[in-house]
């Protein structure tokens, strides 16, 4: 009853759509309500297939369940009204569908499908009861076109089924007359009645031939419709793959497969129904054939065309739903470590399978490895195969879910100790790309295929200190490669356009700390890479410049990733709430603070210390230009023992006559320090002087002193305050 319960929880806007759906339906909502769980558990689409007896069984079961429901109702006023409605529904359903239960099965299947569509819209628009904002552009474009064409396809399929049943009746009538009236061994040429019978028989044959040609034309039309639909689904699937690839890089993207799974399944069901019709046409041709019989010439061609469509649909419908990933704080997939567990999952979007056939799924690593000397080889430990049993719930889909997998490098027997790949390969370990391939032995309605799909390339490391470089490779590949199986990508890696790289870098901060990079941040990063006069629209970054070269002893990416680690571990909330200005050059820093009052400070990331953050404040002496002071950057090791908000609250600088004062008064642009950081201060434990046996409270603070031989500097020079390593023992309530 899960779907009906979810439908009833929708906002009023969508509930009205459900009411309108059943207001014009031959299935009363009262029946849907009373038998919700049973209705959702049945395969109505399969029951609606031609030549199936399952529709009649389901229809009779529904009528019996309605009678049982009537017998279980009490005598209250509400039950009296419900009895009346159900009894009326029982009579009307029996009168309408007794002779055509397949029509009823198709009706229910379409209603459930439409419910799912409304449910998806309602869940996407939220449950607040308001009309969703008009942000569903795909719904008015390709998605709407797919739904419309699917509806047209199923309508045309039903018309073809009716035409086929009419053809069966015509053939039975012709066959009966032929066997009764046609006597080829007798000479009855002078019998006028026999001549009339032959003329009537010839007319029936011509009518039969015409009906066969009409049915074949409908089959041709259906195959044309399905080809168009498959093309639209391929485009939608391509968009999903791009969204998944962006999602792997940290981009916010919808990667749910339920809509695609619904559409692929509906098209697959229609094609399998069409396959049964074509086989039934072949049976008709075996029973009755004649010279220039269109079934003999065209049916094999249609079957071949349909077989190709089903094969293409099923092969494209096998996708990697979850790329290989290990649990890590940065939520970065596609970087695996030897001897560490990881998981991956594939899904078949056509939710049709033979419950009497055991479908075997298997995984292989580097099935077709690149011809590169020294390329490392790995084995997948634990189970590399899995059987999808027939008892799997249709609501859950057909999933190959591999968990707790581990990788172990193959040893080179010639070397004696491990593999020589790392030294012989032209690529470093973190630029070596690997693939996992899923294979599935698929079978349904006599059709057997081997389906195959591959993951995105991933990097295999052996130590955590390789993780950052490996992720840089994953970023670069997925940002620039259009070939998901290009394992030799880093033999000649292309350069990245700055606009594209800027977007990907912003995703890193969005995924780690829930706040991306602003245009000011990106401008500072661009100046760091290209200088202040570069044209950013045409600027490109080479792979070595991004991940390897660095005048400060570390690369541009290592610097950025150090900041990401600092945010993840210690500064996530401050960054998310906009308290850290972050990427500000020293020149821009002075420009921002110059006109602010004494004690105004900002927090920025260090450019010279890997994974460092510092505070810079301005002072205005009685005469002369303003001066600027920056504290020696704090790293993760220091912030692990003392949080940055507490450092800012308790920071002291030895002023004249060695009197300590806190120079950090206002967070840029003009927010009182305690107002900005008050919610993030740690709790102070107040000492109780009435209990002399306990220790007095104390806390760590940071203290800086001016250098005695240095005078105030002008704004052209930046003073770096040196921090003493001493700890002040404070009395309770002291500063």
C-alpha positions as CSV (number, residue, x, y, z in Angstrom):
1,X,0.0,0.0,0.0
2,X,3.1,2.2,-0.1
3,X,2.3,4.0,-3.3
4,X,-1.3,4.8,-2.3
5,X,-0.2,6.0,1.1
6,X,2.4,8.3,-0.5
7,X,-0.2,9.6,-2.9
8,X,-2.6,10.5,0.0
9,X,0.3,12.5,1.6
10,X,0.7,14.8,-1.3
11,X,-0.1,18.5,-1.2
12,X,-3.6,19.6,-2.2
13,X,-2.4,20.7,-5.7
14,X,-1.4,17.2,-6.5
15,X,-4.3,15.5,-4.7
16,X,-6.6,17.4,-7.0
17,X,-4.9,15.9,-9.9
18,X,-5.5,12.4,-8.4
19,X,-9.2,13.2,-7.9
20,X,-9.4,14.3,-11.5
21,X,-7.7,11.1,-12.6
22,X,-10.2,8.9,-10.9
23,X,-13.2,11.1,-11.7
24,X,-12.9,10.2,-15.4
25,X,-11.9,6.6,-14.8
26,X,-13.9,3.4,-14.9
27,X,-12.2,2.2,-11.7
28,X,-13.8,4.0,-8.8
29,X,-11.5,5.5,-6.2
30,X,-13.4,3.6,-3.5
31,X,-12.2,0.3,-5.0
32,X,-8.6,1.7,-5.3
33,X,-8.8,2.6,-1.6
34,X,-10.2,-0.7,-0.3
35,X,-7.9,-3.0,-2.3
36,X,-4.8,-0.7,-2.5
37,X,-2.2,-3.2,-1.3
38,X,-3.5,-6.1,-3.4
39,X,-3.8,-3.9,-6.5
40,X,-0.2,-2.7,-6.2
41,X,1.1,-6.2,-5.8
42,X,-0.2,-7.4,-9.1
43,X,1.6,-7.2,-12.5
44,X,-1.2,-5.5,-14.5
45,X,0.9,-4.6,-17.5
46,X,1.9,-8.2,-18.0
47,X,-1.7,-9.3,-17.5
48,X,-2.8,-6.9,-20.3
49,X,-0.6,-8.7,-22.8
50,X,-2.4,-10.5,-25.7
51,X,-3.0,-14.2,-25.5
52,X,-2.7,-14.1,-21.7
53,X,-5.2,-15.7,-19.3
54,X,-3.8,-13.8,-16.3
55,X,-6.0,-10.8,-16.9
56,X,-9.2,-12.9,-16.4
57,X,-7.8,-14.4,-13.2
58,X,-6.9,-11.0,-11.8
59,X,-10.3,-9.6,-12.7
60,X,-12.2,-12.4,-11.1
61,X,-10.0,-12.2,-8.0
62,X,-10.8,-8.5,-7.7
63,X,-14.5,-9.1,-7.9
64,X,-14.2,-11.8,-5.2
65,X,-12.2,-9.5,-3.0
66,X,-14.8,-6.8,-3.4
67,X,-17.5,-9.2,-2.2
68,X,-15.3,-10.2,0.8
69,X,-14.9,-6.5,1.6
70,X,-18.6,-6.0,1.4
71,X,-19.2,-8.8,3.9
72,X,-16.7,-7.4,6.4
73,X,-18.3,-4.0,6.6
74,X,-20.5,-3.1,9.6
75,X,-23.7,-1.2,10.0
76,X,-22.5,2.3,10.7
77,X,-23.5,5.2,8.5
78,X,-20.1,5.4,7.0
79,X,-20.0,1.7,6.3
80,X,-23.5,1.9,4.8
81,X,-22.4,4.5,2.2
82,X,-19.2,2.5,1.5
83,X,-21.3,-0.6,1.0
84,X,-23.5,1.2,-1.5
85,X,-20.5,2.5,-3.5
86,X,-18.7,-0.8,-3.6
87,X,-21.8,-2.8,-4.5
88,X,-22.4,-0.4,-7.4
89,X,-18.8,-0.6,-8.5
90,X,-19.0,-4.4,-8.4
91,X,-22.0,-4.4,-10.8
92,X,-20.5,-1.8,-13.2
93,X,-17.1,-3.4,-13.4
94,X,-18.6,-6.8,-14.1
95,X,-20.9,-5.5,-16.8
96,X,-18.1,-3.5,-18.4
97,X,-15.1,-5.8,-18.3
98,X,-16.5,-9.4,-18.0
99,X,-16.0,-10.0,-21.7
100,X,-12.7,-8.1,-22.0
101,X,-10.6,-8.4,-18.8
102,X,-7.5,-7.4,-20.7
103,X,-9.0,-3.9,-21.1
104,X,-9.4,-3.7,-17.3
105,X,-5.8,-4.9,-16.7
106,X,-4.6,-2.2,-19.1
107,X,-6.8,0.4,-17.4
108,X,-5.3,-0.4,-13.9
109,X,-1.8,-0.4,-15.3
110,X,-2.2,3.0,-16.8
111,X,-3.8,4.4,-13.6
112,X,-0.9,3.2,-11.5
113,X,1.6,4.7,-14.0
114,X,-0.2,8.0,-13.9
115,X,-0.2,7.9,-10.1
116,X,3.5,7.4,-10.1
117,X,3.9,10.5,-12.4
118,X,1.8,12.7,-10.1
119,X,3.7,11.3,-7.1
120,X,7.1,12.2,-8.6
121,X,5.9,15.7,-9.4
122,X,4.6,16.1,-5.9
123,X,7.7,14.9,-4.2
124,X,9.9,17.1,-6.5
125,X,7.7,20.1,-5.7
126,X,7.7,19.5,-1.9
127,X,5.0,18.6,0.5
128,X,4.2,22.1,1.7
129,X,0.9,22.4,-0.2
130,X,2.0,25.2,-2.5
131,X,2.2,25.1,-6.2
132,X,5.8,24.2,-7.2
133,X,8.0,26.8,-8.7
134,X,8.2,26.6,-12.5
135,X,11.7,25.1,-12.4
136,X,10.9,21.8,-14.1
137,X,12.1,22.7,-17.6
138,X,12.8,19.1,-18.6
139,X,9.1,18.3,-17.6
140,X,7.9,20.6,-20.4
141,X,10.5,19.4,-22.8
142,X,11.9,16.0,-23.5
143,X,10.3,14.3,-20.4
144,X,6.9,15.4,-21.4
145,X,7.6,14.2,-25.0
146,X,8.6,10.8,-23.7
147,X,5.5,10.4,-21.6
148,X,3.3,11.5,-24.5
149,X,5.0,9.2,-27.0
150,X,4.8,6.3,-24.5
151,X,1.1,6.8,-24.2
152,X,0.7,7.0,-27.9
153,X,2.8,3.8,-28.3
154,X,0.6,1.8,-25.8
155,X,-2.6,3.1,-27.5
156,X,-1.3,2.0,-30.9
157,X,-0.2,-1.3,-29.4
158,X,-3.8,-1.9,-28.1
159,X,-5.2,-1.1,-31.5
160,X,-2.8,-3.6,-33.1
161,X,-3.9,-6.2,-30.6
162,X,-7.6,-5.6,-31.5
163,X,-6.7,-5.8,-35.1
164,X,-4.9,-9.1,-34.5
165,X,-7.9,-10.5,-32.7
166,X,-10.1,-9.4,-35.7
167,X,-7.6,-11.1,-38.0
168,X,-7.9,-14.3,-36.0
169,X,-11.7,-14.2,-36.3
170,X,-11.4,-13.7,-40.1
171,X,-9.0,-16.5,-40.5
172,X,-11.1,-18.9,-38.4
173,X,-14.1,-18.0,-40.6
174,X,-12.1,-18.5,-43.8
175,X,-10.6,-21.8,-42.5
176,X,-14.0,-23.1,-41.6
177,X,-15.5,-22.2,-45.0
178,X,-12.5,-23.6,-46.8
179,X,-12.7,-27.0,-45.1
180,X,-16.5,-27.2,-45.6
181,X,-17.0,-26.0,-49.1
182,X,-13.7,-26.4,-51.1
183,X,-13.5,-29.9,-52.8
184,X,-10.4,-29.9,-55.0
185,X,-10.8,-33.5,-56.1
186,X,-14.4,-33.2,-57.3
187,X,-15.6,-31.8,-60.7
188,X,-18.4,-29.4,-59.7
189,X,-17.7,-26.7,-62.3
190,X,-21.3,-26.9,-63.5
191,X,-22.8,-26.5,-60.1
192,X,-23.9,-22.8,-59.7
193,X,-24.1,-23.1,-55.9
194,X,-20.5,-24.3,-55.8
195,X,-19.4,-21.4,-57.9
196,X,-21.1,-19.0,-55.6
197,X,-19.4,-20.7,-52.6
198,X,-16.0,-20.4,-54.3
199,X,-16.6,-16.7,-55.0
200,X,-17.6,-16.2,-51.3
201,X,-14.4,-18.1,-50.3
202,X,-12.3,-15.9,-52.6
203,X,-13.8,-12.8,-51.1
204,X,-13.0,-14.0,-47.6
205,X,-9.4,-14.7,-48.7
206,X,-9.1,-11.2,-50.1
207,X,-10.5,-9.8,-46.9
208,X,-8.1,-11.9,-44.9
209,X,-5.2,-10.8,-47.0
210,X,-6.2,-7.1,-46.6
211,X,-6.4,-7.6,-42.8
212,X,-3.0,-9.2,-42.7
213,X,-1.5,-6.3,-44.5
214,X,-3.2,-3.8,-42.2
215,X,-1.9,-5.7,-39.1
216,X,1.6,-5.8,-40.6
217,X,1.4,-2.0,-41.3
218,X,0.5,-1.4,-37.7
219,X,3.5,-3.5,-36.7
220,X,5.7,-1.4,-38.9
221,X,4.3,1.8,-37.4
222,X,4.8,0.5,-33.8
223,X,8.5,-0.3,-34.6
224,X,8.9,3.2,-35.9
225,X,7.4,4.7,-32.8
226,X,9.6,2.5,-30.6
227,X,12.7,3.6,-32.5
228,X,11.8,7.2,-31.9
229,X,11.2,6.5,-28.2
230,X,14.4,4.7,-27.8
231,X,16.3,7.6,-29.3
232,X,14.7,10.0,-26.8
233,X,15.5,7.6,-24.0
234,X,19.1,7.4,-25.1
235,X,19.4,11.2,-25.0
236,X,17.9,11.2,-21.5
237,X,20.2,8.4,-20.4
238,X,23.2,10.4,-21.9
239,X,22.1,13.4,-19.8
240,X,21.9,11.2,-16.7
241,X,25.4,9.9,-17.3
242,X,26.7,13.5,-17.5
243,X,24.9,14.4,-14.3
244,X,26.3,11.3,-12.6
245,X,29.8,12.2,-13.8
246,X,29.4,15.8,-12.4
247,X,28.0,14.4,-9.2
248,X,31.1,12.3,-8.7
249,X,33.0,15.6,-8.8
250,X,30.9,17.1,-6.1
251,X,28.3,19.0,-8.3
252,X,24.7,19.1,-7.0
253,X,22.9,17.0,-9.5
254,X,19.8,14.7,-9.6
255,X,21.0,11.2,-10.3
256,X,17.8,9.3,-9.4
257,X,17.0,6.5,-11.9
258,X,13.4,5.9,-11.1
259,X,11.9,8.0,-14.1
260,X,14.3,6.4,-16.6
261,X,13.6,3.0,-15.1
262,X,9.9,3.5,-15.5
263,X,10.2,4.6,-19.1
264,X,12.7,1.9,-20.1
265,X,10.4,-0.7,-18.5
266,X,7.3,0.5,-20.2
267,X,9.0,0.5,-23.6
268,X,10.5,-2.9,-22.9
269,X,7.1,-4.3,-22.0
270,X,5.6,-2.9,-25.2
271,X,8.3,-4.5,-27.3
272,X,7.9,-7.9,-25.7
273,X,4.2,-7.6,-26.2
274,X,4.9,-6.8,-29.9
275,X,7.2,-9.8,-30.0
276,X,4.4,-12.1,-28.9
277,X,2.1,-10.6,-31.5
278,X,4.7,-11.3,-34.2
279,X,5.1,-14.9,-33.1
280,X,1.3,-15.2,-33.1
281,X,1.3,-13.9,-36.6
282,X,3.8,-16.6,-37.5
283,X,1.5,-19.2,-36.0
284,X,-1.4,-17.9,-38.2
285,X,0.8,-18.1,-41.2
286,X,1.6,-21.7,-40.4
287,X,-2.1,-22.6,-40.2
288,X,-3.2,-20.7,-43.4
289,X,-1.0,-19.5,-46.1
290,X,-1.4,-18.8,-49.8
291,X,0.5,-17.3,-52.8
292,X,2.0,-13.9,-52.1
293,X,1.1,-14.2,-48.4
294,X,2.5,-11.0,-46.8
295,X,3.1,-12.8,-43.5
296,X,5.6,-15.1,-45.2
297,X,7.6,-12.2,-46.6
298,X,7.4,-9.5,-43.9
299,X,7.1,-11.3,-40.6
300,X,10.8,-12.5,-40.5
301,X,12.0,-9.0,-41.3
302,X,9.8,-7.5,-38.6
303,X,11.1,-10.0,-36.1
304,X,14.7,-9.3,-37.0
305,X,14.1,-5.5,-36.6
306,X,12.3,-6.0,-33.3
307,X,15.1,-8.3,-32.1
308,X,17.7,-5.6,-32.8
309,X,15.6,-3.0,-31.0
310,X,15.2,-5.2,-27.9
311,X,18.9,-6.0,-27.9
312,X,19.9,-2.3,-28.2
313,X,17.4,-1.3,-25.5
314,X,18.5,-3.9,-23.0
315,X,22.2,-3.3,-23.5
316,X,21.8,0.4,-23.0
317,X,19.6,-0.1,-20.0
318,X,22.4,-1.8,-18.0
319,X,24.1,1.0,-16.2
320,X,26.4,1.6,-13.2
321,X,24.2,3.2,-10.6
322,X,26.9,3.7,-8.0
323,X,30.5,4.2,-9.0
324,X,33.2,2.4,-7.0
325,X,33.7,4.2,-3.7
326,X,35.1,3.8,-0.2
327,X,33.9,5.5,2.9
328,X,35.9,8.7,3.3
329,X,35.2,12.1,4.9
330,X,35.4,14.0,1.6
331,X,32.8,11.8,-0.2
332,X,35.2,11.3,-3.1
333,X,34.4,8.2,-5.2
334,X,36.7,6.6,-7.8
335,X,39.8,6.5,-5.5
336,X,40.3,3.0,-4.1
337,X,43.0,1.7,-1.8
338,X,44.4,-1.8,-1.9
339,X,43.2,-4.0,1.0
340,X,40.4,-1.6,1.8
341,X,36.7,-2.3,1.3
342,X,34.8,-0.6,-1.5
343,X,31.4,-1.0,-3.1
344,X,29.8,-0.6,-6.6
345,X,26.3,-1.2,-8.0
346,X,24.8,-1.7,-11.4
347,X,21.1,-1.6,-12.3
348,X,19.1,-2.9,-15.2
349,X,16.5,-0.2,-16.1
350,X,14.2,-2.7,-17.9
351,X,12.5,-4.2,-14.9
352,X,11.5,-7.5,-16.6
353,X,13.0,-10.9,-16.0
354,X,12.1,-14.5,-16.0
355,X,11.6,-15.7,-12.5
356,X,12.4,-19.2,-13.5
357,X,15.8,-18.2,-14.7
358,X,18.8,-17.5,-12.4
359,X,20.4,-14.4,-13.7
360,X,24.1,-14.4,-12.9
361,X,26.0,-11.1,-12.5
362,X,29.8,-10.8,-12.4
363,X,32.5,-8.1,-12.1
364,X,35.9,-8.0,-13.7
365,X,38.7,-5.5,-13.3
366,X,40.6,-4.3,-16.4
367,X,39.0,-6.8,-18.7
368,X,40.8,-5.3,-21.7
369,X,43.8,-3.6,-20.1
370,X,45.8,-1.0,-22.0
371,X,48.9,-2.1,-23.8
372,X,51.2,-0.2,-21.5
373,X,54.4,-1.6,-20.1
374,X,54.3,-1.8,-16.3
375,X,50.5,-1.3,-16.1
376,X,49.6,-2.8,-12.7
377,X,47.2,-5.8,-12.5
378,X,44.9,-6.5,-9.6
379,X,42.6,-9.2,-8.4
380,X,39.2,-8.7,-6.8
381,X,39.1,-10.5,-3.5
382,X,35.8,-11.7,-1.9
383,X,33.0,-12.7,-4.2
384,X,33.1,-11.4,-7.8
385,X,29.7,-12.9,-8.9
386,X,26.2,-12.7,-7.6
387,X,22.8,-14.3,-8.6
388,X,19.7,-12.2,-8.9
389,X,17.0,-14.4,-7.6
390,X,13.5,-14.4,-8.9
391,X,12.1,-13.3,-5.5
392,X,13.6,-9.8,-5.8
393,X,10.9,-7.2,-5.4
394,X,9.9,-5.5,-8.6
395,X,9.7,-2.2,-6.7
396,X,13.4,-2.5,-5.9
397,X,14.3,-3.2,-9.5
398,X,17.0,-5.4,-10.9
399,X,20.2,-4.5,-9.1
400,X,23.7,-6.0,-9.0
401,X,24.9,-4.7,-5.6
402,X,28.5,-5.6,-4.8
403,X,29.7,-4.6,-1.3
404,X,32.8,-5.3,0.8
405,X,35.0,-5.8,-2.2
406,X,38.8,-5.5,-1.9
407,X,41.6,-5.3,-4.3
408,X,45.0,-6.9,-4.2
409,X,47.9,-6.3,-6.6
410,X,49.1,-9.2,-8.6
411,X,52.7,-10.1,-7.9
412,X,55.2,-10.3,-10.7
413,X,56.7,-13.8,-10.6
414,X,59.9,-12.5,-12.3
415,X,60.7,-9.9,-9.6
416,X,60.2,-12.0,-6.5
417,X,59.0,-9.0,-4.5
418,X,55.8,-7.3,-5.6
419,X,55.2,-5.8,-9.0
420,X,57.6,-3.7,-11.1
421,X,54.7,-1.8,-12.6
422,X,55.4,1.3,-10.5
423,X,58.9,1.7,-11.8
424,X,58.4,0.5,-15.3
425,X,55.1,2.3,-16.2
426,X,55.4,5.7,-17.9
427,X,52.7,6.9,-15.6
428,X,52.8,7.4,-11.8
429,X,50.4,5.3,-9.7
430,X,47.9,8.2,-9.2
431,X,47.6,8.7,-13.0
432,X,47.0,5.0,-13.8
433,X,43.3,4.5,-14.6
434,X,41.4,1.2,-14.0
435,X,37.9,-0.1,-14.9
436,X,35.5,-2.5,-13.5
437,X,33.1,-4.2,-15.9
438,X,29.7,-5.7,-14.9
439,X,28.3,-8.6,-17.0
440,X,24.8,-10.0,-16.6
441,X,23.3,-13.1,-18.2
442,X,19.9,-11.9,-19.0
443,X,16.9,-14.0,-20.0
444,X,13.2,-13.2,-20.5
445,X,10.5,-14.7,-22.7
446,X,13.0,-16.8,-24.5
447,X,15.4,-13.9,-25.2
448,X,18.9,-14.5,-23.8
449,X,21.6,-11.8,-23.9
450,X,24.9,-11.0,-22.1
451,X,24.7,-7.4,-20.9
452,X,27.8,-5.4,-20.1
453,X,28.5,-2.0,-18.6
454,X,31.6,-0.4,-17.2
455,X,32.4,2.0,-14.4
456,X,34.1,5.3,-14.8
457,X,37.9,5.0,-14.6
458,X,39.3,5.0,-11.1
459,X,42.7,5.2,-9.4
460,X,44.1,2.6,-7.1
461,X,46.4,3.8,-4.3
462,X,48.3,1.9,-1.5
463,X,48.8,4.8,0.9
464,X,46.6,7.6,2.2
465,X,49.2,10.2,1.3
466,X,48.5,9.4,-2.4
467,X,44.8,10.3,-2.0
468,X,45.0,14.0,-2.8
469,X,47.0,13.4,-6.0
470,X,44.7,10.5,-7.0
471,X,41.6,12.8,-6.6
472,X,43.3,15.4,-8.8
473,X,43.5,12.8,-11.5
474,X,39.9,11.9,-11.1
475,X,38.9,15.6,-11.4
476,X,41.0,16.2,-14.5
477,X,39.7,13.1,-16.3
478,X,36.0,13.6,-15.6
479,X,36.3,17.3,-16.3
480,X,37.9,16.9,-19.8
481,X,37.3,13.3,-21.1
482,X,34.3,12.4,-23.3
483,X,35.4,8.7,-23.5
484,X,34.6,6.9,-20.2
485,X,37.0,4.1,-21.2
486,X,40.0,6.1,-22.1
487,X,42.5,4.4,-19.7
488,X,45.5,6.0,-21.4
489,X,44.2,9.5,-20.9
490,X,47.2,10.7,-18.9
491,X,49.7,9.6,-21.5
492,X,48.9,13.1,-23.0
493,X,46.5,14.9,-20.7
494,X,44.8,17.9,-22.3
495,X,44.7,21.4,-20.8
496,X,41.7,22.7,-18.9
497,X,39.9,25.9,-19.9
498,X,39.8,28.2,-16.9
499,X,35.9,28.6,-16.9
500,X,35.5,24.9,-16.7
501,X,38.1,24.4,-14.0
502,X,36.7,27.2,-12.0
503,X,33.3,25.5,-11.9
504,X,34.8,22.2,-10.8
505,X,36.9,23.9,-8.1
506,X,33.7,25.5,-6.7
507,X,32.0,22.1,-6.6
508,X,34.8,20.9,-4.3
509,X,34.1,23.5,-1.7
510,X,30.3,23.1,-2.1
511,X,30.6,19.3,-1.5
512,X,33.0,19.6,1.4
513,X,31.8,22.6,3.3
514,X,28.4,23.4,1.7
515,X,29.5,26.7,0.2
516,X,31.0,27.1,-3.2
517,X,33.5,29.8,-4.4
518,X,32.3,33.3,-5.2
519,X,33.5,35.3,-8.2
520,X,35.9,37.2,-6.0
521,X,37.4,33.9,-4.8
522,X,37.8,32.6,-8.3
523,X,39.4,35.9,-9.5
524,X,42.0,35.6,-6.8
525,X,42.7,32.0,-7.8
526,X,42.9,33.0,-11.4
527,X,45.4,35.7,-10.6
528,X,47.5,33.1,-8.7
529,X,47.6,30.9,-11.8
530,X,47.8,33.4,-14.6
531,X,48.6,36.8,-13.2
532,X,46.4,39.9,-13.0
533,X,46.4,40.7,-16.7
534,X,45.3,37.4,-18.2
535,X,42.1,37.0,-20.3
536,X,40.3,34.4,-18.2
537,X,37.8,33.4,-20.9
538,X,40.6,32.0,-23.1
539,X,43.1,31.0,-20.3
540,X,43.9,27.3,-20.0
541,X,45.7,25.4,-17.2
542,X,48.0,22.5,-18.0
543,X,48.0,19.3,-16.0
544,X,51.5,19.8,-14.6
545,X,50.8,23.4,-13.6
546,X,47.6,22.2,-11.8
547,X,49.0,19.2,-10.0
548,X,52.8,19.1,-10.0
549,X,54.6,22.5,-10.4
550,X,54.8,24.9,-7.5
551,X,57.3,27.6,-6.6
552,X,56.3,27.3,-2.9
553,X,57.2,23.6,-2.7
554,X,53.7,22.4,-3.4
555,X,51.4,22.5,-6.4
556,X,48.3,24.6,-6.9
557,X,46.1,21.6,-6.2
558,X,48.0,20.5,-3.1
559,X,47.5,24.1,-1.7
560,X,43.8,24.0,-2.5
561,X,43.3,20.5,-1.1
562,X,45.1,21.4,2.1
563,X,42.5,24.2,2.5
564,X,39.7,21.8,1.8
565,X,41.0,19.4,4.5
566,X,41.2,22.3,6.9
567,X,37.6,23.3,6.2
568,X,36.4,19.7,6.5
569,X,38.1,19.1,9.8
570,X,37.9,22.4,11.6
571,X,36.3,25.3,9.8
572,X,33.3,23.9,7.9
573,X,30.6,25.9,9.8
574,X,32.6,29.1,9.8
575,X,33.1,28.8,6.0
576,X,29.4,27.8,5.4
577,X,28.2,30.9,7.3
578,X,30.5,33.3,5.4
579,X,32.7,34.3,8.4
580,X,35.9,33.3,6.5
581,X,36.6,35.6,3.6
582,X,39.1,32.9,2.4
583,X,40.8,33.7,-0.9
584,X,42.1,37.2,-0.6
585,X,45.4,38.4,-2.0
586,X,47.6,40.6,0.3
587,X,47.0,43.5,-2.1
588,X,43.3,43.1,-2.0
589,X,43.4,42.5,1.8
590,X,45.0,46.0,2.4
591,X,42.5,47.5,0.0
592,X,39.5,46.1,1.9
593,X,40.8,47.0,5.4
594,X,42.3,50.4,4.6
595,X,39.2,52.4,5.2
596,X,37.9,50.4,8.2
597,X,38.3,51.4,11.8
598,X,41.1,50.1,14.0
599,X,40.6,46.5,15.1
600,X,38.7,45.4,12.0
601,X,40.0,42.0,10.9
602,X,39.4,39.4,8.3
603,X,40.2,35.7,8.0
604,X,41.9,34.4,4.9
605,X,43.8,31.3,3.8
606,X,47.6,31.4,3.8
607,X,49.3,31.3,0.5
608,X,52.7,30.3,1.9
609,X,51.6,27.6,4.4
610,X,50.0,24.4,3.2
611,X,46.6,24.2,4.9
612,X,46.9,27.4,6.9
613,X,44.5,30.1,8.0
614,X,45.4,33.5,9.4
615,X,43.8,36.8,10.7
616,X,44.8,40.2,9.5
617,X,43.7,43.4,11.1
618,X,44.2,47.1,10.6
619,X,45.4,49.8,13.0
620,X,45.2,53.6,12.4
621,X,48.0,55.4,14.3
622,X,47.5,59.1,15.4
623,X,49.6,60.1,12.4
624,X,50.7,58.4,9.3
625,X,49.2,55.6,7.1
626,X,47.3,52.6,8.5
627,X,49.3,49.5,9.3
628,X,48.3,45.9,8.9
629,X,49.1,42.9,11.0
630,X,48.8,39.2,10.3
631,X,49.2,36.3,12.7
632,X,51.4,33.4,11.8
633,X,49.0,31.0,10.1
634,X,47.2,28.3,12.1
635,X,47.3,24.7,10.7
636,X,45.2,21.7,11.4
637,X,47.6,20.5,14.1
638,X,47.0,23.7,16.2
639,X,43.3,24.0,15.5
640,X,42.9,20.4,16.8
641,X,43.8,21.6,20.3
642,X,42.2,25.1,20.1
643,X,39.3,26.1,17.9
644,X,39.6,29.2,15.8
645,X,36.6,31.1,17.4
646,X,38.3,30.6,20.8
647,X,41.6,31.8,19.5
648,X,39.9,34.9,18.1
649,X,38.0,35.5,21.4
650,X,41.1,35.2,23.6
651,X,43.8,36.5,21.3
652,X,46.1,39.0,23.0
653,X,48.8,41.3,21.8
654,X,51.4,42.9,24.1
655,X,50.9,46.6,23.7
656,X,52.8,49.5,25.3
657,X,54.2,48.7,28.8
658,X,53.5,45.0,28.1
659,X,49.8,45.4,28.6
660,X,47.9,42.6,26.7
661,X,44.9,43.7,24.7
662,X,42.8,41.9,22.0
663,X,43.3,43.8,18.8
664,X,40.6,41.8,17.0
665,X,37.4,43.8,17.5
666,X,35.3,43.8,14.4
667,X,34.9,41.1,11.7
668,X,35.1,42.7,8.2
669,X,33.1,44.7,7.2
670,X,31.8,45.9,10.6
671,X,30.5,43.1,12.8
672,X,31.4,43.0,16.5
673,X,33.7,40.1,17.2
674,X,31.5,38.5,19.9
675,X,28.4,38.9,17.8
676,X,30.0,37.2,14.8
677,X,31.7,34.4,16.7
678,X,29.7,34.1,19.9
679,X,27.6,31.1,18.7
680,X,30.9,29.2,18.1
681,X,32.7,29.8,21.4
682,X,33.3,26.8,23.5
683,X,31.6,26.7,26.9
684,X,33.5,28.3,29.8
685,X,33.5,26.3,33.0
686,X,33.2,28.7,35.9
687,X,35.2,27.9,39.0
688,X,33.5,27.6,42.4
689,X,35.7,29.3,45.0
690,X,33.7,27.8,47.8
691,X,35.2,24.4,47.1
692,X,39.0,24.9,47.8
693,X,39.8,21.3,47.1
694,X,39.1,21.7,43.3
695,X,41.5,23.3,40.8
696,X,40.8,26.7,39.3
697,X,39.7,26.7,35.7
698,X,42.2,27.6,33.0
699,X,42.2,27.9,29.3
700,X,44.8,28.3,26.5
701,X,45.1,31.7,24.8
702,X,47.4,33.0,22.0
703,X,49.6,36.0,22.7
704,X,51.7,38.0,20.2
705,X,54.3,40.7,21.0
706,X,55.6,43.5,18.9
707,X,59.2,43.3,17.9
708,X,61.1,45.9,20.0
709,X,63.3,47.0,17.1
710,X,60.5,47.5,14.6
711,X,58.5,50.6,14.3
712,X,55.0,50.9,12.7
713,X,54.9,49.9,9.1
714,X,53.1,51.8,6.4
715,X,50.4,50.2,4.3
716,X,52.9,49.2,1.6
717,X,54.4,46.7,4.0
718,X,52.6,43.9,5.8
719,X,53.7,43.2,9.3
720,X,53.6,39.5,10.3
721,X,53.1,39.2,14.1
722,X,55.2,36.4,15.7
723,X,53.3,34.3,18.2
724,X,54.8,33.4,21.5
725,X,54.4,29.8,22.5
726,X,53.6,30.6,26.1
727,X,50.3,29.8,27.8
728,X,48.7,32.2,30.3
729,X,47.1,30.7,33.4
730,X,43.9,32.7,33.9
731,X,41.8,33.0,37.0
732,X,38.0,32.3,36.6
733,X,36.5,35.2,34.7
734,X,39.8,36.7,33.8
735,X,40.8,37.7,30.3
